[in-house]
Amino acid sequence: MKILLASSEVHPYSKTGGLADMVGALAKTLARLGHQVGLVTPLYGGIRERFPALKRVPLPLDLPLGRRRARGDVWSLEPETGFTIYFVEQRDFYQRSGLYQENGADYGDNAERFIFFSKAIAHLALNLPAQPDVVHLHDWQTGFAALFLHEQQRRAGQGSARRICMTVHNLAYQGVFPRDQYALTNLAWEYFTPNGVEFYGQMNCMKAGLTWADVITTVSPGYAREITTEEFGCGLDGLLRQREGSIFGISNGVDYDEWNTTQNPYLKHSFSATHLEGKRLNKLDLQKHLGLPVEARIPVFASIGRLVEQKGMDILLGALEEMLSVDLQFLLLGSGDPAFERAFRELARRFPAQVAVHIGFDQGLAHQIEAGSDFFLMPSRFEPCGLNQMYSLRYGTIPVVRATGGLEDSVIDVQADAERANGIKFGDYSARALAKAIRKALVLYAEPELLHRFRLNAMARNFSWDRTAAEYLKVYRRAVHEAGAIQSSNNPTPTLVEA
C-alpha cells in the first residue's frame, strides 16, 4: 500500500510532544512492514543543518494564499528503505525559534502558516510520482488538507482516487481562527457553514479534517468513546456522534528501539525483568544527580510532561502539599504554564530534601527519571493516549494514573485484575483522590514481593508499533474499500477559487 502521512512535527526532526513520536514511529514501522511510505512536514529551522543529506524535489510550491501567492520548495530525505520524508520549505513561515509559539504566545500568523502547509500536503498528494492510496492527516495543522483534496479531486473527477484518514491526538486543540482568516483558503464561502468549517462564527481547522476525512482515528479506544460526549467533545461532540461509525480508537505504540532498558545510551546501568539490580543503581545515580538524599529505601515519585491543567497539575500540587509530610521524594521534568512552573519551583524551595524540579526538557534526563523512579504520576483531567505511562511500564516504574482515555486502556489496577495488575488508578479529579492513590503506592512499596510482581507485570506489557501499525492498516483498507462514506447530501461542493 502507498501511504502519505502529514504532521506538523516528526521526531527526530522536530518535536514539542507525543505527536512527533507517534508519527515518526508509525511511518518507520509501516515502511518496515513493506509499504511505500511518505511523510510531509515543515522544514523548521535547524533541520537542514542537522540533516545535510536533504535533496530538492522538483515540485516547487506556488500556492494561492488569500490575495497573494506563497512560494516554497520541497526537500526529501530517505531515512529507511521505503520511507521518504518530504520537508516543506517556506522560510517566512517555518524558519523561527518555535514551532507554534514563542515566549508562551502563539504566532499571530498560525492560520496562514498551516493553511499553506495543508495546501502543500494536498499539492504533494496529487502530484508525487507515487500517488498515495491513503493520505493520513494528524491534528488540526493538517485538517484543511482533507477539504483541499476533496475539492481538487472532485473537480478532476477523482472523488474516490485516494482516501483520507484523520487522527485526533488532542481534541482540545482545534486551530480555531477568526472568520476573516477563511479567505486564506481561497475556497468559496459555501464551505463556511455549520455543516462545514464554521464553528460559532469562526473557522475551525480540526473540523475541516473531521468533516471531510473518510475515517477518523484517535490515539486510544477510550478517547474514541470520550470525544463523542459533551464533556470531552470540546464543542464537536455533535459532529463526532454523526461520524461515530467511522471513528476508530487505536492505542499508540512505543518505539522500543529508543525506550529500552538494556541498550540505552542515557542509562549508566542496564536492567531487565530478570535482572532488576540496575534499576536500583539508576535510582541512586538519579538522586545524586538531582541533589536529593541518596537513599534506596525512600520511594521516588516522578512526573514528566507539559505543566498545564489538562495534565492534572493543579491536583498534583494539592496532593503533594499533603503527601510531602511523609518520607518520599518527588521529581518533575517539564514546562508549560508559567504559574505552574513558579508553583513547582516554590515547592522545591520549601522541600529541598524531597523535591527536585527541572523546568524545560532533557531527553536523557527523561530516560533517567523513568528508569530511576519507583512510581510515575499522571493525574490527567483527560488523556487521549499518553506515552509516559507506557514508558514507565517498560522501565518497571509503576504508573499512578487517573482512569481516563488512554490511561484507562493501558494500566491495569489490582481491583480489575489482581494477577495482572501493573499500576494504580483513581477516578475523581481531585487532589484528595490523587493523595489517596499515592498512599496506596506507599503501601505497595512497603510490600517488596508485591511490588516486584507489579514490576514484572509492567515490564511484560507490549505496546509494540507492529501491533499498532497493523490496526492502522485495517483502517486504511476500510477507507480504500468503502466508497465515499464521509460526504453527506448536506455538504456543498463549491469550487476552489484563486484570488
C-alpha positions in Angstrom: 0.0 0.0 0.0 1.2 3.6 -0.7 0.6 5.8 2.3 1.3 9.5 2.7 1.3 10.8 6.2 1.3 14.5 7.2 2.2 16.1 10.5 3.4 19.5 11.8 6.2 17.7 13.8 8.1 14.5 13.4 10.7 13.0 15.7 13.7 13.3 15.4 13.4 16.3 13.1 11.0 18.5 15.2 9.1 17.9 18.4 7.0 19.5 21.1 5.3 16.4 22.3 3.9 12.9 21.7 2.6 13.8 18.2 6.1 13.8 16.8 7.0 10.5 18.5 3.8 8.8 17.2 4.0 9.9 13.6 7.7 9.2 13.2 7.4 5.7 14.7 4.2 4.8 12.7 5.8 5.8 9.4 9.0 3.9 10.1 7.1 0.8 11.1 4.8 0.9 8.1 7.8 1.1 5.8 9.5 -1.9 7.6 6.3 -3.9 7.0 6.9 -3.4 3.3 4.6 -0.4 2.5 5.7 2.6 0.5 5.5 5.5 2.9 5.9 9.2 2.5 5.6 11.8 5.2 5.1 15.6 4.8 6.3 18.0 7.5 7.6 21.6 7.6 11.3 22.4 7.2 11.8 24.1 10.5 15.0 26.0 11.5 18.0 23.8 12.2 16.8 20.7 10.3 18.9 21.3 7.2 22.0 21.8 9.4 21.4 18.6 11.3 20.5 16.5 8.2 22.7 17.8 5.3 21.7 14.9 3.0 18.4 16.6 2.1 17.7 16.7 -1.6 15.5 19.1 -3.5 12.3 17.6 -5.0 11.3 19.1 -8.5 7.9 20.1 -7.2 8.1 23.8 -6.4 5.3 25.3 -4.5 3.4 28.3 -5.8 0.1 28.4 -4.0 -2.7 30.9 -3.6 -3.0 32.2 0.0 -5.8 34.7 0.1 -5.0 37.7 -2.1 -1.3 36.8 -2.6 0.7 33.7 -3.6 3.1 32.0 -1.4 6.1 30.1 -2.8 8.3 27.4 -1.4 10.3 24.3 -2.1 10.1 20.7 -1.2 13.1 18.7 0.1 13.4 15.0 0.7 15.2 12.5 2.9 15.1 8.7 2.9 15.9 7.6 6.4 15.0 4.0 5.6 14.2 1.9 2.6 10.6 2.6 1.5 10.3 5.7 3.7 10.7 9.2 2.3 10.2 12.4 4.3 9.1 15.5 2.3 10.1 18.8 4.0 8.0 21.8 3.1 10.3 24.9 2.9 8.8 28.3 3.3 11.3 30.5 5.2 8.9 33.2 6.3 6.6 30.6 7.9 9.0 28.0 9.4 12.4 29.4 10.0 11.6 30.5 13.5 12.7 29.7 17.1 9.5 27.8 17.8 7.1 25.5 16.0 3.8 27.1 17.1 4.7 29.8 19.5 7.4 32.0 21.1 7.7 33.1 24.7 4.5 31.3 25.6 2.4 33.1 22.9 1.1 31.6 19.7 2.4 33.1 16.5 -0.1 35.6 15.1 0.0 34.1 11.6 -0.5 30.4 12.5 -3.7 30.3 10.4 -1.6 31.4 7.4 1.3 29.1 8.2 -0.8 25.9 8.5 -3.3 26.6 5.7 -0.2 26.9 3.5 1.1 23.7 4.9 -2.3 22.0 4.3 -2.3 23.2 0.7 1.3 21.9 0.3 0.1 18.5 1.6 -2.7 18.4 -0.9 -0.4 19.5 -3.7 2.1 16.7 -3.0 -0.7 14.1 -2.6 -1.9 15.0 -6.1 1.5 15.4 -7.8 4.0 13.0 -6.3 5.1 10.3 -8.8 4.0 7.6 -6.3 0.3 8.5 -5.9 -0.8 7.5 -2.4 -3.8 5.2 -1.8 -4.3 6.8 1.6 -3.4 10.3 3.0 -3.1 10.2 6.8 -3.5 13.6 8.4 -2.6 14.3 12.0 -4.3 17.1 14.1 -5.6 20.5 13.2 -2.5 21.8 11.5 -3.3 19.4 8.6 -7.1 19.5 8.8 -7.7 21.7 5.8 -5.8 19.3 3.6 -8.8 16.9 3.7 -11.0 19.6 2.3 -8.5 20.8 -0.3 -8.1 17.2 -1.5 -11.8 16.6 -1.6 -12.3 19.7 -3.7 -9.5 19.2 -6.1 -10.3 15.6 -6.6 -14.0 16.4 -7.2 -13.0 19.0 -9.8 -10.8 16.4 -11.5 -13.4 13.7 -11.3 -11.3 11.7 -8.9 -13.6 11.5 -6.0 -12.5 8.0 -5.0 -8.9 8.2 -6.1 -7.3 8.5 -2.6 -8.9 8.1 0.8 -8.3 10.3 3.8 -7.6 9.2 7.4 -7.7 11.9 10.1 -6.1 11.2 13.5 -7.1 13.3 16.5 -4.3 13.5 19.0 -5.9 16.0 21.3 -9.3 17.5 20.5 -8.8 20.4 22.9 -6.5 22.0 20.2 -8.6 22.6 17.1 -7.0 25.5 15.3 -9.8 28.0 15.7 -9.3 31.4 14.0 -11.4 34.5 13.2 -13.8 34.3 10.3 -11.8 36.6 8.0 -8.9 34.1 8.0 -11.1 31.8 5.9 -10.2 33.9 2.9 -6.7 32.3 3.1 -8.2 29.0 1.9 -9.3 30.5 -1.5 -12.4 28.3 -1.2 -15.9 29.5 -2.0 -17.8 30.6 1.1 -20.4 27.8 0.8 -18.0 25.7 2.8 -18.2 28.2 5.7 -21.4 26.8 7.2 -22.3 24.8 10.4 -22.1 21.7 8.2 -18.6 22.8 7.0 -15.8 24.6 8.7 -17.7 27.3 10.6 -17.6 27.0 14.4 -19.6 29.6 16.4 -18.8 32.2 13.8 -15.1 31.3 13.5 -13.0 29.0 11.3 -12.1 25.6 12.7 -9.2 23.7 11.1 -9.8 20.4 13.0 -13.5 20.4 12.0 -12.4 20.6 8.3 -10.5 17.3 8.8 -13.2 15.6 10.8 -15.9 16.5 8.3 -14.1 15.5 5.1 -12.0 12.6 6.2 -13.2 9.1 5.2 -12.2 7.6 8.5 -11.2 9.2 11.8 -8.9 7.6 14.4 -8.0 8.6 17.9 -4.9 7.5 19.9 -6.7 5.2 22.2 -10.1 3.3 22.3 -11.1 5.1 25.4 -10.6 8.5 23.9 -12.6 7.4 20.8 -15.6 6.9 23.1 -15.0 10.1 25.2 -14.8 12.6 22.3 -18.4 11.8 21.3 -19.6 13.0 24.7 -20.4 16.6 25.7 -17.8 16.5 28.5 -14.8 15.7 26.2 -16.1 16.6 22.7 -14.9 20.3 23.0 -17.9 21.5 21.1 -17.5 19.0 18.3 -19.3 16.1 20.0 -22.4 16.5 17.8 -20.4 16.1 14.6 -18.5 13.2 16.1 -21.6 11.4 17.1 -22.8 11.7 13.5 -19.4 10.2 12.4 -19.4 7.6 15.1 -19.4 4.7 12.7 -16.2 6.0 11.1 -14.2 6.6 14.3 -11.7 4.0 15.5 -9.6 4.1 18.6 -6.0 2.8 18.2 -3.6 3.0 21.1 -0.2 4.4 20.3 2.8 2.1 20.4 6.2 2.6 22.0 9.4 2.8 20.0 11.3 0.2 21.9 14.4 0.9 19.8 14.6 4.1 21.9 12.7 3.3 25.0 14.6 0.3 26.3 16.5 -0.6 29.5 19.3 -2.8 28.2 20.9 -0.9 25.3 20.2 2.7 26.3 22.9 5.3 25.9 21.2 7.5 28.6 21.4 4.9 31.3 24.5 4.0 33.2 23.1 0.7 34.4 21.2 -1.7 32.2 18.4 -3.8 33.8 15.6 -6.2 32.8 12.8 -8.1 34.4 15.2 -10.8 35.3 18.0 -8.5 36.5 16.5 -5.6 38.3 19.5 -4.5 40.3 20.3 -2.0 37.6 17.1 -0.2 38.3 18.1 0.3 42.0 21.5 1.7 40.9 19.9 4.1 38.4 17.7 5.3 41.3 20.8 6.1 43.4 22.5 7.9 40.5 19.4 9.9 39.8 19.0 11.0 43.4 22.7 12.1 43.4 22.4 13.9 40.1 19.3 15.9 41.2 20.8 16.8 44.6 18.5 14.7 46.8 19.4 12.4 49.6 20.8 9.2 48.2 18.6 6.6 49.9 17.4 3.4 48.1 14.7 2.9 50.8 12.9 6.2 50.0 10.1 5.8 47.4 10.7 8.1 44.4 7.6 9.6 42.6 8.1 11.4 39.2 6.2 13.4 36.6 7.3 14.4 33.1 5.4 16.5 30.7 3.6 19.7 30.0 2.7 21.8 33.0 -0.9 22.5 32.1 -4.2 21.9 33.7 -5.1 19.1 31.2 -2.2 17.1 32.8 -3.6 17.5 36.3 -1.0 19.9 37.6 -3.5 21.7 39.8 -4.4 18.5 41.7 -0.8 17.3 41.7 0.3 20.4 43.6 -2.6 19.9 46.0 -1.8 16.3 46.7 1.9 17.0 47.1 1.1 19.6 49.7 -0.4 16.8 51.8 1.9 13.9 50.9 5.3 15.7 51.4 4.7 15.3 55.1 5.7 11.7 54.7 9.1 10.2 53.7 9.1 10.3 49.9 10.8 12.1 47.1 9.2 13.8 44.0 10.9 14.6 40.7 9.5 16.9 38.0 10.7 17.5 34.4 8.6 19.7 32.2 7.5 23.2 31.2 4.3 25.0 30.4 2.0 27.4 32.2 4.3 30.0 34.0 2.1 29.8 37.1 2.6 26.1 37.4 6.3 26.5 36.7 6.6 29.0 39.6 4.5 26.8 41.9 6.7 23.8 41.4 9.9 25.8 41.8 8.5 27.1 45.1 7.7 23.6 46.2 11.3 22.6 45.6 12.5 25.6 47.5 10.3 24.7 50.5 11.2 20.9 50.4 14.8 20.8 49.1 15.4 17.3 50.5 12.3 15.9 48.9 11.6 17.8 45.7 13.7 18.3 42.6 12.3 20.4 39.7 13.8 20.8 36.2 11.9 23.2 34.0 12.4 22.5 30.4 13.0 19.2 28.5 16.0 17.0 28.5 15.7 13.7 26.6 18.5 12.0 28.6 17.1 13.1 31.9 13.6 11.8 30.9 15.1 8.3 30.4 17.0 8.5 33.7 13.9 9.6 35.6 11.8 6.8 34.1 14.5 4.3 34.9 15.3 5.5 38.4 11.8 6.3 39.8 9.6 3.9 41.6 6.2 5.5 40.7 5.1 7.7 37.9 2.2 10.2 38.4 -0.2 11.0 35.6 -3.3 12.6 37.2 -4.7 13.9 33.8 -8.0 15.6 33.6 -8.2 13.9 30.2 -5.6 12.0 28.3 -6.1 11.0 24.6 -3.4 8.3 24.8 -0.4 9.2 27.0 3.0 7.8 26.3 4.8 8.2 29.6 2.7 5.6 31.4 3.8 3.2 28.6 7.4 4.2 29.0 7.1 3.7 32.8 5.6 0.2 32.4 8.6 -0.9 30.2 11.0 0.6 32.8 9.3 -1.1 35.8 8.1 2.2 37.2 4.6 1.8 38.5 2.1 4.3 36.9 -0.3 6.1 39.2 -3.0 7.4 36.8 -6.4 8.9 36.6 -8.8 6.4 34.9 -9.4 8.4 31.7 -8.7 7.9 27.9 -5.5 6.0 27.1 -4.6 5.8 30.8 -7.7 3.7 31.4 -6.8 1.5 28.5 -3.1 0.8 29.2 -2.9 0.5 33.0 -4.3 -2.4 35.0 -5.4 -1.8 38.6 -5.5 -4.5 41.2 -9.2 -4.2 41.5 -9.6 -5.0 37.8 -7.2 -7.9 37.8 -5.2 -8.9 40.8 -2.9 -11.2 38.9 -2.0 -8.9 36.0 -2.1 -5.6 38.0 0.7 -3.2 36.9 -0.5 0.2 38.2 -2.8 2.2 40.4 -5.9 4.1 39.2 -8.1 6.7 40.7 -11.4 8.1 39.4 -12.3 11.5 40.9 -10.5 14.5 39.6 -9.3 15.9 42.9 -6.2 16.4 45.0 -7.8 14.2 47.7 -8.3 11.3 45.3 -4.7 11.6 44.0 -3.3 11.7 47.5 -5.3 8.5 48.3 -3.7 6.9 45.3 -0.3 7.9 46.4 -1.0 6.4 49.8 -1.8 3.1 48.0 1.5 3.4 46.2 3.3 3.7 49.6 1.5 0.6 50.9 2.6 -1.2 47.7 6.2 0.0 48.2 6.2 -1.4 51.7 5.4 -4.9 50.3 8.6 -5.8 48.3 7.2 -9.1 47.0 4.0 -7.5 45.7 5.9 -4.5 44.3 8.2 -7.0 42.5 5.2 -8.7 40.9 3.7 -5.4 39.8 7.1 -4.5 38.2 7.3 -7.8 36.3 3.7 -7.4 35.1 4.5 -3.9 34.0 7.6 -4.8 32.1 5.8 -7.7 30.4 3.3 -5.3 28.7 3.9 -5.0 25.0 3.0 -1.8 23.2 5.0 -2.5 20.0 4.4 -0.5 16.9 4.0 -3.6 14.8 0.7 -4.2 16.6 -0.4 -0.6 16.3 0.6 -0.3 12.6 -1.5 -3.4 11.9 -4.5 -1.7 13.3 -3.9 1.4 11.2 -3.6 -0.8 8.1 -7.0 -2.3 8.8 -8.5 1.2 9.0 -6.7 2.3 5.8 -8.1 -0.7 3.9 -11.5 0.0 5.2 -11.2 3.6 3.9 -10.0 2.4 0.5 -12.6 -0.3 0.1 -15.6 1.7 1.3 -16.6 4.3 -1.2 -17.2 7.9 -0.1 -18.6 7.2 3.4 -18.0 10.8 4.5 -19.8 13.1 2.1 -23.4 13.6 3.1 -26.0 15.2 1.0 -25.9 18.3 3.3 -22.3 19.1 2.4 -21.9 21.5 -0.5 -19.3 21.0 -3.3 -18.2 24.5 -4.4 -15.0 25.2 -6.3 -11.6 26.2 -5.2 -11.2 29.8 -6.1 -7.8 31.6 -6.6 -7.7 35.2 -5.7 
